[in-house]
Structure formats: C-alpha cells, structure tokens
Amino acid sequence: MGRAPGPNEDPFYCLLWDDRQVSHLSVETDLLLDEPSTEKTDLRRVRIVITVELRPYDVTYFNLGFAGS
C-alpha cells in the first residue's frame, strides 16, 4: 500500500487503495482486428476495457442505491 508509480509507469491508474477490497475478478480476452503497427514503440501497447461494479461493504441509507442486486 502507498507505493508510488515507477518512472516507466505512465499513465498509472489505481482503482482501490487496498487490493484486499476486491471480492471478484474475471478476465475476458478477444482479438482486436486492426492494422498491425510497424513501429517498435507500438509493440507493447494494448487496448484494455475495464468494467467495475461497485457494492458497499457496509450498507447505509446514504449508499443504498449502490447496494442493489
């Protein structure tokens, strides 16, 4: 916890402060049918779509809208 991004981690995204709050994780892969890049700098690039479903740990009157299903 509390680690800063390294010099080569730009952009750096953080969803949660503590990874122990994640209760479920799944990965789905697919093919991106796009023209291949000829530049060496593009060989490490990916396109990623992240979908997050939020649910409160402690349900209160103020977060009741997120507690559905």
PQR file of N, CA, C, O and H, with PARSE charges and radii, in Angstrom:
ATOM      1  N   MET A   1       0.830  -1.188   0.000 -0.4000 1.5000
ATOM      2  CA  MET A   1       0.000   0.000   0.000 -0.0000 2.0000
ATOM      3  C   MET A   1       0.871   1.248   0.000  0.5500 1.7000
ATOM      4  O   MET A   1       1.966   1.259   0.562 -0.5500 1.4000
ATOM      5  N   GLY A   2       0.375   2.282  -0.631 -0.4000 1.5000
ATOM      6  CA  GLY A   2       1.063   3.547  -0.604 -0.0000 2.0000
ATOM      7  C   GLY A   2       2.265   3.641  -1.517  0.5500 1.7000
ATOM      8  O   GLY A   2       3.076   4.554  -1.363 -0.5500 1.4000
ATOM      9  H   GLY A   2      -0.515   2.273  -1.087  0.4000 1.0000
ATOM     10  N   ARG A   3       2.409   2.724  -2.468 -0.4000 1.5000
ATOM     11  CA  ARG A   3       3.537   2.791  -3.392 -0.0000 2.0000
ATOM     12  C   ARG A   3       3.268   3.825  -4.465  0.5500 1.7000
ATOM     13  O   ARG A   3       2.134   3.990  -4.915 -0.5500 1.4000
ATOM     14  H   ARG A   3       1.750   1.982  -2.593  0.4000 1.0000
ATOM     15  N   ALA A   4       4.308   4.512  -4.867 -0.4000 1.5000
ATOM     16  CA  ALA A   4       4.213   5.493  -5.941 -0.0000 2.0000
ATOM     17  C   ALA A   4       4.546   4.811  -7.269  0.5500 1.7000
ATOM     18  O   ALA A   4       5.288   3.829  -7.285 -0.5500 1.4000
ATOM     19  H   ALA A   4       5.229   4.378  -4.502  0.4000 1.0000
ATOM     20  N   PRO A   5       4.009   5.318  -8.382 -0.5600 1.5000
ATOM     21  CA  PRO A   5       4.331   4.722  -9.676  0.2800 2.0000
ATOM     22  C   PRO A   5       5.804   4.896 -10.012  0.5500 1.7000
ATOM     23  O   PRO A   5       6.428   5.892  -9.648 -0.5500 1.4000
ATOM     24  N   GLY A   6       6.346   3.911 -10.712 -0.4000 1.5000
ATOM     25  CA  GLY A   6       7.739   3.978 -11.144 -0.0000 2.0000
ATOM     26  C   GLY A   6       7.902   4.931 -12.317  0.5500 1.7000
ATOM     27  O   GLY A   6       6.908   5.420 -12.855 -0.5500 1.4000
ATOM     28  H   GLY A   6       5.840   3.101 -11.009  0.4000 1.0000
ATOM     29  N   PRO A   7       9.136   5.203 -12.725 -0.5600 1.5000
ATOM     30  CA  PRO A   7       9.369   6.155 -13.810  0.2800 2.0000
ATOM     31  C   PRO A   7       8.813   5.692 -15.158  0.5500 1.7000
ATOM     32  O   PRO A   7       8.529   6.527 -16.017 -0.5500 1.4000
ATOM     33  N   ASN A   8       8.651   4.389 -15.362 -0.4000 1.5000
ATOM     34  CA  ASN A   8       8.121   3.897 -16.636 -0.0000 2.0000
ATOM     35  C   ASN A   8       6.635   3.547 -16.553  0.5500 1.7000
ATOM     36  O   ASN A   8       6.100   2.953 -17.490 -0.5500 1.4000
ATOM     37  H   ASN A   8       8.881   3.711 -14.664  0.4000 1.0000
ATOM     38  N   GLU A   9       5.963   3.891 -15.477 -0.4000 1.5000
ATOM     39  CA  GLU A   9       4.534   3.604 -15.313 -0.0000 2.0000
ATOM     40  C   GLU A   9       3.722   4.875 -15.545  0.5500 1.7000
ATOM     41  O   GLU A   9       3.181   5.470 -14.613 -0.5500 1.4000
ATOM     42  H   GLU A   9       6.397   4.373 -14.716  0.4000 1.0000
ATOM     43  N   ASP A  10       3.653   5.270 -16.803 -0.4000 1.5000
ATOM     44  CA  ASP A  10       2.923   6.476 -17.161 -0.0000 2.0000
ATOM     45  C   ASP A  10       2.105   6.180 -18.399  0.5500 1.7000
ATOM     46  O   ASP A  10       2.704   5.963 -19.452 -0.5500 1.4000
ATOM     47  H   ASP A  10       4.092   4.787 -17.560  0.4000 1.0000
ATOM     48  N   PRO A  11       0.805   6.156 -18.356 -0.5600 1.5000
ATOM     49  CA  PRO A  11      -0.046   6.566 -17.239  0.2800 2.0000
ATOM     50  C   PRO A  11      -0.146   5.472 -16.178  0.5500 1.7000
ATOM     51  O   PRO A  11       0.108   4.299 -16.448 -0.5500 1.4000
ATOM     52  N   PHE A  12      -0.516   5.874 -14.985 -0.4000 1.5000
ATOM     53  CA  PHE A  12      -0.664   4.977 -13.840 -0.0000 2.0000
ATOM     54  C   PHE A  12      -2.069   5.137 -13.302  0.5500 1.7000
ATOM     55  O   PHE A  12      -2.471   6.248 -12.955 -0.5500 1.4000
ATOM     56  H   PHE A  12      -0.722   6.828 -14.766  0.4000 1.0000
ATOM     57  N   TYR A  13      -2.824   4.056 -13.222 -0.4000 1.5000
ATOM     58  CA  TYR A  13      -4.200   4.100 -12.746 -0.0000 2.0000
ATOM     59  C   TYR A  13      -4.336   3.247 -11.495  0.5500 1.7000
ATOM     60  O   TYR A  13      -3.741   2.173 -11.403 -0.5500 1.4000
ATOM     61  H   TYR A  13      -2.498   3.154 -13.504  0.4000 1.0000
ATOM     62  N   CYS A  14      -5.108   3.716 -10.545 -0.4000 1.5000
ATOM     63  CA  CYS A  14      -5.351   2.987  -9.302 -0.0000 2.0000
ATOM     64  C   CYS A  14      -6.843   3.015  -9.022  0.5500 1.7000
ATOM     65  O   CYS A  14      -7.438   4.088  -8.926 -0.5500 1.4000
ATOM     66  H   CYS A  14      -5.591   4.588 -10.619  0.4000 1.0000
ATOM     67  N   LEU A  15      -7.450   1.849  -8.891 -0.4000 1.5000
ATOM     68  CA  LEU A  15      -8.883   1.770  -8.635 -0.0000 2.0000
ATOM     69  C   LEU A  15      -9.187   1.800  -7.140  0.5500 1.7000
ATOM     70  O   LEU A  15     -10.097   2.507  -6.707 -0.5500 1.4000
ATOM     71  H   LEU A  15      -6.967   0.977  -8.969  0.4000 1.0000
ATOM     72  N   LEU A  16      -8.442   1.047  -6.361 -0.4000 1.5000
ATOM     73  CA  LEU A  16      -8.671   0.956  -4.925 -0.0000 2.0000
ATOM     74  C   LEU A  16      -7.378   1.184  -4.163  0.5500 1.7000
ATOM     75  O   LEU A  16      -6.292   0.884  -4.659 -0.5500 1.4000
ATOM     76  H   LEU A  16      -7.703   0.473  -6.713  0.4000 1.0000
ATOM     77  N   TRP A  17      -7.499   1.709  -2.974 -0.4000 1.5000
ATOM     78  CA  TRP A  17      -6.330   1.909  -2.112 -0.0000 2.0000
ATOM     79  C   TRP A  17      -5.786   0.567  -1.633  0.5500 1.7000
ATOM     80  O   TRP A  17      -4.575   0.395  -1.498 -0.5500 1.4000
ATOM     81  H   TRP A  17      -8.382   1.952  -2.572  0.4000 1.0000
ATOM     82  N   ASP A  18      -6.675  -0.371  -1.378 -0.4000 1.5000
ATOM     83  CA  ASP A  18      -6.289  -1.665  -0.822 -0.0000 2.0000
ATOM     84  C   ASP A  18      -6.851  -2.775  -1.713  0.5500 1.7000
ATOM     85  O   ASP A  18      -8.068  -2.885  -1.865 -0.5500 1.4000
ATOM     86  H   ASP A  18      -7.659  -0.231  -1.487  0.4000 1.0000
ATOM     87  N   ASP A  19      -5.987  -3.592  -2.298 -0.4000 1.5000
ATOM     88  CA  ASP A  19      -6.427  -4.674  -3.185 -0.0000 2.0000
ATOM     89  C   ASP A  19      -7.253  -5.730  -2.463  0.5500 1.7000
ATOM     90  O   ASP A  19      -7.957  -6.501  -3.115 -0.5500 1.4000
ATOM     91  H   ASP A  19      -4.998  -3.503  -2.175  0.4000 1.0000
ATOM     92  N   ARG A  20      -7.190  -5.786  -1.159 -0.4000 1.5000
ATOM     93  CA  ARG A  20      -7.983  -6.768  -0.407 -0.0000 2.0000
ATOM     94  C   ARG A  20      -9.469  -6.454  -0.474  0.5500 1.7000
ATOM     95  O   ARG A  20     -10.285  -7.289  -0.083 -0.5500 1.4000
ATOM     96  H   ARG A  20      -6.618  -5.160  -0.629  0.4000 1.0000
ATOM     97  N   GLN A  21      -9.844  -5.284  -0.955 -0.4000 1.5000
ATOM     98  CA  GLN A  21     -11.252  -4.924  -1.096 -0.0000 2.0000
ATOM     99  C   GLN A  21     -11.877  -5.547  -2.345  0.5500 1.7000
ATOM    100  O   GLN A  21     -13.099  -5.519  -2.491 -0.5500 1.4000
ATOM    101  H   GLN A  21      -9.182  -4.606  -1.272  0.4000 1.0000
ATOM    102  N   VAL A  22     -11.080  -6.098  -3.235 -0.4000 1.5000
ATOM    103  CA  VAL A  22     -11.590  -6.740  -4.439 -0.0000 2.0000
ATOM    104  C   VAL A  22     -12.144  -8.106  -4.055  0.5500 1.7000
ATOM    105  O   VAL A  22     -11.422  -8.940  -3.507 -0.5500 1.4000
ATOM    106  H   VAL A  22     -10.088  -6.121  -3.116  0.4000 1.0000
ATOM    107  N   SER A  23     -13.425  -8.337  -4.341 -0.4000 1.5000
ATOM    108  CA  SER A  23     -14.048  -9.607  -3.963 -0.0000 2.0000
ATOM    109  C   SER A  23     -14.147 -10.579  -5.131  0.5500 1.7000
ATOM    110  O   SER A  23     -14.333 -11.777  -4.919 -0.5500 1.4000
ATOM    111  H   SER A  23     -14.011  -7.660  -4.787  0.4000 1.0000
ATOM    112  N   HIS A  24     -14.027 -10.084  -6.354 -0.4000 1.5000
ATOM    113  CA  HIS A  24     -14.136 -10.965  -7.519 -0.0000 2.0000
ATOM    114  C   HIS A  24     -13.393 -10.310  -8.681  0.5500 1.7000
ATOM    115  O   HIS A  24     -13.418  -9.089  -8.842 -0.5500 1.4000
ATOM    116  H   HIS A  24     -13.876  -9.111  -6.525  0.4000 1.0000
ATOM    117  N   LEU A  25     -12.741 -11.129  -9.473 -0.4000 1.5000
ATOM    118  CA  LEU A  25     -12.012 -10.645 -10.636 -0.0000 2.0000
ATOM    119  C   LEU A  25     -12.164 -11.662 -11.746  0.5500 1.7000
ATOM    120  O   LEU A  25     -11.992 -12.860 -11.521 -0.5500 1.4000
ATOM    121  H   LEU A  25     -12.721 -12.120  -9.342  0.4000 1.0000
ATOM    122  N   SER A  26     -12.482 -11.197 -12.936 -0.4000 1.5000
ATOM    123  CA  SER A  26     -12.536 -12.091 -14.087 -0.0000 2.0000
ATOM    124  C   SER A  26     -11.910 -11.383 -15.277  0.5500 1.7000
ATOM    125  O   SER A  26     -11.915 -10.155 -15.365 -0.5500 1.4000
ATOM    126  H   SER A  26     -12.621 -10.224 -13.118  0.4000 1.0000
ATOM    127  N   VAL A  27     -11.370 -12.183 -16.192 -0.4000 1.5000
ATOM    128  CA  VAL A  27     -10.690 -11.655 -17.367 -0.0000 2.0000
ATOM    129  C   VAL A  27     -11.308 -12.281 -18.603  0.5500 1.7000
ATOM    130  O   VAL A  27     -11.511 -13.494 -18.663 -0.5500 1.4000
ATOM    131  H   VAL A  27     -11.366 -13.180 -16.121  0.4000 1.0000
ATOM    132  N   GLU A  28     -11.603 -11.456 -19.578 -0.4000 1.5000
ATOM    133  CA  GLU A  28     -12.129 -11.933 -20.853 -0.0000 2.0000
ATOM    134  C   GLU A  28     -11.230 -11.380 -21.945  0.5500 1.7000
ATOM    135  O   GLU A  28     -10.949 -10.182 -21.971 -0.5500 1.4000
ATOM    136  H   GLU A  28     -11.439 -10.470 -19.529  0.4000 1.0000
ATOM    137  N   THR A  29     -10.779 -12.240 -22.842 -0.4000 1.5000
ATOM    138  CA  THR A  29      -9.899 -11.794 -23.919 -0.0000 2.0000
ATOM    139  C   THR A  29     -10.623 -11.887 -25.257  0.5500 1.7000
ATOM    140  O   THR A  29     -11.581 -12.642 -25.420 -0.5500 1.4000
ATOM    141  H   THR A  29     -11.008 -13.213 -22.821  0.4000 1.0000
ATOM    142  N   ASP A  30     -10.143 -11.112 -26.190 -0.4000 1.5000
ATOM    143  CA  ASP A  30     -10.718 -11.097 -27.526 -0.0000 2.0000
ATOM    144  C   ASP A  30      -9.636 -10.632 -28.487  0.5500 1.7000
ATOM    145  O   ASP A  30      -8.557 -10.224 -28.058 -0.5500 1.4000
ATOM    146  H   ASP A  30      -9.364 -10.499 -26.057  0.4000 1.0000
ATOM    147  N   LEU A  31      -9.912 -10.689 -29.761 -0.4000 1.5000
ATOM    148  CA  LEU A  31      -8.974 -10.220 -30.772 -0.0000 2.0000
ATOM    149  C   LEU A  31      -9.371  -8.832 -31.232  0.5500 1.7000
ATOM    150  O   LEU A  31     -10.551  -8.557 -31.449 -0.5500 1.4000
ATOM    151  H   LEU A  31     -10.788 -11.020 -30.110  0.4000 1.0000
ATOM    152  N   LEU A  32      -8.392  -7.960 -31.381 -0.4000 1.5000
ATOM    153  CA  LEU A  32      -8.631  -6.640 -31.941 -0.0000 2.0000
ATOM    154  C   LEU A  32      -8.218  -6.701 -33.402  0.5500 1.7000
ATOM    155  O   LEU A  32      -7.035  -6.824 -33.720 -0.5500 1.4000
ATOM    156  H   LEU A  32      -7.433  -8.184 -31.204  0.4000 1.0000
ATOM    157  N   LEU A  33      -9.192  -6.615 -34.275 -0.4000 1.5000
ATOM    158  CA  LEU A  33      -8.918  -6.720 -35.701 -0.0000 2.0000
ATOM    159  C   LEU A  33      -8.600  -5.334 -36.229  0.5500 1.7000
ATOM    160  O   LEU A  33      -9.471  -4.632 -36.743 -0.5500 1.4000
ATOM    161  H   LEU A  33     -10.152  -6.516 -34.016  0.4000 1.0000
ATOM    162  N   ASP A  34      -7.351  -4.955 -36.095 -0.4000 1.5000
ATOM    163  CA  ASP A  34      -6.871  -3.648 -36.503 -0.0000 2.0000
ATOM    164  C   ASP A  34      -5.589  -3.844 -37.290  0.5500 1.7000
ATOM    165  O   ASP A  34      -4.961  -4.899 -37.201 -0.5500 1.4000
ATOM    166  H   ASP A  34      -6.643  -5.525 -35.677  0.4000 1.0000
ATOM    167  N   GLU A  35      -5.198  -2.849 -38.050 -0.4000 1.5000
ATOM    168  CA  GLU A  35      -3.960  -2.955 -38.806 -0.0000 2.0000
ATOM    169  C   GLU A  35      -2.778  -3.077 -37.862  0.5500 1.7000
ATOM    170  O   GLU A  35      -2.707  -2.344 -36.876 -0.5500 1.4000
ATOM    171  H   GLU A  35      -5.708  -1.992 -38.122  0.4000 1.0000
ATOM    172  N   PRO A  36      -1.841  -3.988 -38.136 -0.5600 1.5000
ATOM    173  CA  PRO A  36      -0.656  -4.092 -37.276  0.2800 2.0000
ATOM    174  C   PRO A  36       0.232  -2.862 -37.438  0.5500 1.7000
ATOM    175  O   PRO A  36       0.352  -2.301 -38.527 -0.5500 1.4000
ATOM    176  N   SER A  37       0.838  -2.464 -36.351 -0.4000 1.5000
ATOM    177  CA  SER A  37       1.736  -1.318 -36.365 -0.0000 2.0000
ATOM    178  C   SER A  37       3.124  -1.762 -36.792  0.5500 1.7000
ATOM    179  O   SER A  37       3.544  -2.879 -36.488 -0.5500 1.4000
ATOM    180  H   SER A  37       0.740  -2.920 -35.466  0.4000 1.0000
ATOM    181  N   THR A  38       3.829  -0.900 -37.488 -0.4000 1.5000
ATOM    182  CA  THR A  38       5.184  -1.212 -37.918 -0.0000 2.0000
ATOM    183  C   THR A  38       6.226  -0.550 -37.024  0.5500 1.7000
ATOM    184  O   THR A  38       7.419  -0.824 -37.157 -0.5500 1.4000
ATOM    185  H   THR A  38       3.488   0.007 -37.735  0.4000 1.0000
ATOM    186  N   GLU A  39       5.790   0.317 -36.116 -0.4000 1.5000
ATOM    187  CA  GLU A  39       6.725   0.994 -35.227 -0.0000 2.0000
ATOM    188  C   GLU A  39       7.049   0.108 -34.027  0.5500 1.7000
ATOM    189  O   GLU A  39       6.160  -0.536 -33.471 -0.5500 1.4000
ATOM    190  H   GLU A  39       4.821   0.540 -36.007  0.4000 1.0000
ATOM    191  N   LYS A  40       8.325   0.076 -33.627 -0.4000 1.5000
ATOM    192  CA  LYS A  40       8.728  -0.747 -32.490 -0.0000 2.0000
ATOM    193  C   LYS A  40       8.120  -0.262 -31.186  0.5500 1.7000
ATOM    194  O   LYS A  40       7.899  -1.064 -30.278 -0.5500 1.4000
ATOM    195  H   LYS A  40       9.047   0.600 -34.079  0.4000 1.0000
ATOM    196  N   THR A  41       7.848   1.013 -31.071 -0.4000 1.5000
ATOM    197  CA  THR A  41       7.290   1.546 -29.823 -0.0000 2.0000
ATOM    198  C   THR A  41       5.863   1.073 -29.600  0.5500 1.7000
ATOM    199  O   THR A  41       5.394   1.070 -28.461 -0.5500 1.4000
ATOM    200  H   THR A  41       8.027   1.665 -31.808  0.4000 1.0000
ATOM    201  N   ASP A  42       5.164   0.677 -30.643 -0.4000 1.5000
ATOM    202  CA  ASP A  42       3.776   0.245 -30.514 -0.0000 2.0000
ATOM    203  C   ASP A  42       3.645  -1.241 -30.199  0.5500 1.7000
ATOM    204  O   ASP A  42       2.526  -1.709 -29.989 -0.5500 1.4000
ATOM    205  H   ASP A  42       5.545   0.679 -31.568  0.4000 1.0000
ATOM    206  N   LEU A  43       4.730  -2.000 -30.157 -0.4000 1.5000
ATOM    207  CA  LEU A  43       4.642  -3.442 -29.934 -0.0000 2.0000
ATOM    208  C   LEU A  43       4.176  -3.786 -28.524  0.5500 1.7000
ATOM    209  O   LEU A  43       3.649  -4.877 -28.307 -0.5500 1.4000
ATOM    210  H   LEU A  43       5.639  -1.620 -30.327  0.4000 1.0000
ATOM    211  N   ARG A  44       4.355  -2.885 -27.561 -0.4000 1.5000
ATOM    212  CA  ARG A  44       3.952  -3.168 -26.181 -0.0000 2.0000
ATOM    213  C   ARG A  44       2.608  -2.531 -25.831  0.5500 1.7000
ATOM    214  O   ARG A  44       2.158  -2.644 -24.691 -0.5500 1.4000
ATOM    215  H   ARG A  44       4.783  -1.999 -27.737  0.4000 1.0000
ATOM    216  N   ARG A  45       1.984  -1.890 -26.752 -0.4000 1.5000
ATOM    217  CA  ARG A  45       0.721  -1.209 -26.461 -0.0000 2.0000
ATOM    218  C   ARG A  45      -0.449  -2.180 -26.537  0.5500 1.7000
ATOM    219  O   ARG A  45      -0.456  -3.098 -27.358 -0.5500 1.4000
ATOM    220  H   ARG A  45       2.350  -1.799 -27.678  0.4000 1.0000
ATOM    221  N   VAL A  46      -1.425  -1.971 -25.684 -0.4000 1.5000
ATOM    222  CA  VAL A  46      -2.642  -2.777 -25.684 -0.0000 2.0000
ATOM    223  C   VAL A  46      -3.843  -1.850 -25.559  0.5500 1.7000
ATOM    224  O   VAL A  46      -3.713  -0.694 -25.156 -0.5500 1.4000
ATOM    225  H   VAL A  46      -1.419  -1.226 -25.018  0.4000 1.0000
ATOM    226  N   ARG A  47      -4.972  -2.356 -25.900 -0.4000 1.5000
ATOM    227  CA  ARG A  47      -6.227  -1.646 -25.659 -0.0000 2.0000
ATOM    228  C   ARG A  47      -6.966  -2.446 -24.612  0.5500 1.7000
ATOM    229  O   ARG A  47      -7.186  -3.645 -24.785 -0.5500 1.4000
ATOM    230  H   ARG A  47      -5.077  -3.295 -26.228  0.4000 1.0000
ATOM    231  N   ILE A  48      -7.351  -1.799 -23.528 -0.4000 1.5000
ATOM    232  CA  ILE A  48      -7.987  -2.502 -22.417 -0.0000 2.0000
ATOM    233  C   ILE A  48      -9.278  -1.769 -22.036  0.5500 1.7000
ATOM    234  O   ILE A  48      -9.327  -0.540 -21.985 -0.5500 1.4000
ATOM    235  H   ILE A  48      -7.173  -0.826 -23.387  0.4000 1.0000
ATOM    236  N   VAL A  49     -10.297  -2.547 -21.776 -0.4000 1.5000
ATOM    237  CA  VAL A  49     -11.574  -2.011 -21.308 -0.0000 2.0000
ATOM    238  C   VAL A  49     -11.823  -2.606 -19.934  0.5500 1.7000
ATOM    239  O   VAL A  49     -11.851  -3.827 -19.780 -0.5500 1.4000
ATOM    240  H   VAL A  49     -10.257  -3.546 -21.817  0.4000 1.0000
ATOM    241  N   ILE A  50     -12.003  -1.759 -18.941 -0.4000 1.5000
ATOM    242  CA  ILE A  50     -12.213  -2.209 -17.566 -0.0000 2.0000
ATOM    243  C   ILE A  50     -13.640  -1.849 -17.155  0.5500 1.7000
ATOM    244  O   ILE A  50     -14.059  -0.696 -17.258 -0.5500 1.4000
ATOM    245  H   ILE A  50     -11.980  -0.767 -19.066  0.4000 1.0000
ATOM    246  N   THR A  51     -14.367  -2.849 -16.694 -0.4000 1.5000
ATOM    247  CA  THR A  51     -15.719  -2.640 -16.186 -0.0000 2.0000
ATOM    248  C   THR A  51     -15.697  -2.915 -14.692  0.5500 1.7000
ATOM    249  O   THR A  51     -15.219  -3.961 -14.253 -0.5500 1.4000
ATOM    250  H   THR A  51     -14.027  -3.786 -16.611  0.4000 1.0000
ATOM    251  N   VAL A  52     -16.211  -1.983 -13.922 -0.4000 1.5000
ATOM    252  CA  VAL A  52     -16.184  -2.097 -12.466 -0.0000 2.0000
ATOM    253  C   VAL A  52     -17.614  -2.053 -11.942  0.5500 1.7000
ATOM    254  O   VAL A  52     -18.405  -1.198 -12.341 -0.5500 1.4000
ATOM    255  H   VAL A  52     -16.599  -1.134 -14.279  0.4000 1.0000
ATOM    256  N   GLU A  53     -17.932  -2.970 -11.055 -0.4000 1.5000
ATOM    257  CA  GLU A  53     -19.227  -2.967 -10.371 -0.0000 2.0000
ATOM    258  C   GLU A  53     -18.958  -2.673  -8.905  0.5500 1.7000
ATOM    259  O   GLU A  53     -18.250  -3.423  -8.232 -0.5500 1.4000
ATOM    260  H   GLU A  53     -17.289  -3.664 -10.731  0.4000 1.0000
ATOM    261  N   LEU A  54     -19.521  -1.588  -8.419 -0.4000 1.5000
ATOM    262  CA  LEU A  54     -19.291  -1.170  -7.038 -0.0000 2.0000
ATOM    263  C   LEU A  54     -20.424  -1.619  -6.140  0.5500 1.7000
ATOM    264  O   LEU A  54     -21.601  -1.484  -6.474 -0.5500 1.4000
ATOM    265  H   LEU A  54     -20.096  -0.980  -8.966  0.4000 1.0000
ATOM    266  N   ARG A  55     -20.045  -2.155  -4.997 -0.4000 1.5000
ATOM    267  CA  ARG A  55     -21.016  -2.505  -3.960 -0.0000 2.0000
ATOM    268  C   ARG A  55     -20.435  -2.084  -2.622  0.5500 1.7000
ATOM    269  O   ARG A  55     -19.261  -2.337  -2.351 -0.5500 1.4000
ATOM    270  H   ARG A  55     -19.089  -2.265  -4.725  0.4000 1.0000
ATOM    271  N   PRO A  56     -21.230  -1.454  -1.790 -0.5600 1.5000
ATOM    272  CA  PRO A  56     -20.696  -1.014  -0.492  0.2800 2.0000
ATOM    273  C   PRO A  56     -20.466  -2.193   0.451  0.5500 1.7000
ATOM    274  O   PRO A  56     -21.207  -3.175   0.433 -0.5500 1.4000
ATOM    275  N   TYR A  57     -19.445  -2.077   1.257 -0.4000 1.5000
ATOM    276  CA  TYR A  57     -19.143  -3.084   2.265 -0.0000 2.0000
ATOM    277  C   TYR A  57     -20.136  -2.988   3.412  0.5500 1.7000
ATOM    278  O   TYR A  57     -20.661  -4.000   3.875 -0.5500 1.4000
ATOM    279  H   TYR A  57     -18.843  -1.278   1.271  0.4000 1.0000
ATOM    280  N   ASP A  58     -20.390  -1.773   3.867 -0.4000 1.5000
ATOM    281  CA  ASP A  58     -21.397  -1.511   4.900 -0.0000 2.0000
ATOM    282  C   ASP A  58     -22.531  -0.711   4.271  0.5500 1.7000
ATOM    283  O   ASP A  58     -22.333   0.429   3.850 -0.5500 1.4000
ATOM    284  H   ASP A  58     -19.964  -0.950   3.491  0.4000 1.0000
ATOM    285  N   VAL A  59     -23.711  -1.304   4.207 -0.4000 1.5000
ATOM    286  CA  VAL A  59     -24.856  -0.633   3.602 -0.0000 2.0000
ATOM    287  C   VAL A  59     -25.453   0.346   4.604  0.5500 1.7000
ATOM    288  O   VAL A  59     -25.782  -0.018   5.733 -0.5500 1.4000
ATOM    289  H   VAL A  59     -23.872  -2.230   4.549  0.4000 1.0000
ATOM    290  N   THR A  60     -25.584   1.594   4.167 -0.4000 1.5000
ATOM    291  CA  THR A  60     -26.216   2.635   4.968 -0.0000 2.0000
ATOM    292  C   THR A  60     -27.285   3.316   4.129  0.5500 1.7000
ATOM    293  O   THR A  60     -27.439   2.998   2.950 -0.5500 1.4000
ATOM    294  H   THR A  60     -25.317   1.889   3.250  0.4000 1.0000
ATOM    295  N   TYR A  61     -28.003   4.222   4.703 -0.4000 1.5000
ATOM    296  CA  TYR A  61     -29.016   4.982   3.990 -0.0000 2.0000
ATOM    297  C   TYR A  61     -28.389   5.759   2.822  0.5500 1.7000
ATOM    298  O   TYR A  61     -29.014   5.915   1.773 -0.5500 1.4000
ATOM    299  H   TYR A  61     -27.877   4.480   5.661  0.4000 1.0000
ATOM    300  N   PHE A  62     -27.172   6.237   3.004 -0.4000 1.5000
ATOM    301  CA  PHE A  62     -26.532   7.095   2.008 -0.0000 2.0000
ATOM    302  C   PHE A  62     -25.966   6.320   0.817  0.5500 1.7000
ATOM    303  O   PHE A  62     -25.793   6.907  -0.250 -0.5500 1.4000
ATOM    304  H   PHE A  62     -26.663   6.110   3.856  0.4000 1.0000
ATOM    305  N   ASN A  63     -25.674   5.033   0.957 -0.4000 1.5000
ATOM    306  CA  ASN A  63     -25.153   4.267  -0.179 -0.0000 2.0000
ATOM    307  C   ASN A  63     -26.122   3.164  -0.613  0.5500 1.7000
ATOM    308  O   ASN A  63     -25.725   2.229  -1.307 -0.5500 1.4000
ATOM    309  H   ASN A  63     -25.815   4.556   1.824  0.4000 1.0000
ATOM    310  N   LEU A  64     -27.360   3.267  -0.217 -0.4000 1.5000
ATOM    311  CA  LEU A  64     -28.370   2.241  -0.507 -0.0000 2.0000
ATOM    312  C   LEU A  64     -28.541   2.049  -2.018  0.5500 1.7000
ATOM    313  O   LEU A  64     -28.830   0.935  -2.454 -0.5500 1.4000
ATOM    314  H   LEU A  64     -27.683   4.027   0.347  0.4000 1.0000
ATOM    315  N   GLY A  65     -28.375   3.091  -2.823 -0.4000 1.5000
ATOM    316  CA  GLY A  65     -28.510   2.976  -4.270 -0.0000 2.0000
ATOM    317  C   GLY A  65     -27.473   2.074  -4.898  0.5500 1.7000
ATOM    318  O   GLY A  65     -27.717   1.515  -5.968 -0.5500 1.4000
ATOM    319  H   GLY A  65     -28.140   3.996  -2.469  0.4000 1.0000
ATOM    320  N   PHE A  66     -26.318   1.913  -4.265 -0.4000 1.5000
ATOM    321  CA  PHE A  66     -25.260   1.053  -4.789 -0.0000 2.0000
ATOM    322  C   PHE A  66     -25.397  -0.388  -4.306  0.5500 1.7000
ATOM    323  O   PHE A  66     -24.687  -1.265  -4.798 -0.5500 1.4000
ATOM    324  H   PHE A  66     -26.119   2.366  -3.396  0.4000 1.0000
ATOM    325  N   ALA A  67     -26.277  -0.649  -3.372 -0.4000 1.5000
ATOM    326  CA  ALA A  67     -26.367  -1.966  -2.745 -0.0000 2.0000
ATOM    327  C   ALA A  67     -27.286  -2.918  -3.487  0.5500 1.7000
ATOM    328  O   ALA A  67     -27.480  -4.049  -3.039 -0.5500 1.4000
ATOM    329  H   ALA A  67     -26.854   0.064  -2.972  0.4000 1.0000
ATOM    330  N   GLY A  68     -27.859  -2.496  -4.610 -0.4000 1.5000
ATOM    331  CA  GLY A  68     -28.815  -3.313  -5.340 -0.0000 2.0000
ATOM    332  C   GLY A  68     -28.266  -4.638  -5.816  0.5500 1.7000
ATOM    333  O   GLY A  68     -27.054  -4.816  -5.944 -0.5500 1.4000
ATOM    334  H   GLY A  68     -27.701  -1.578  -4.974  0.4000 1.0000
ATOM    335  N   SER A  69     -29.147  -5.542  -6.072 -0.4000 1.5000
ATOM    336  CA  SER A  69     -28.903  -6.918  -6.529 -0.0000 2.0000
ATOM    337  C   SER A  69     -27.981  -7.560  -5.598  0.5500 1.7000
ATOM    338  O   SER A  69     -27.630  -8.725  -5.782 -0.5500 1.4000
ATOM    339  H   SER A  69     -30.131  -5.398  -5.968  0.4000 1.0000
TER
END
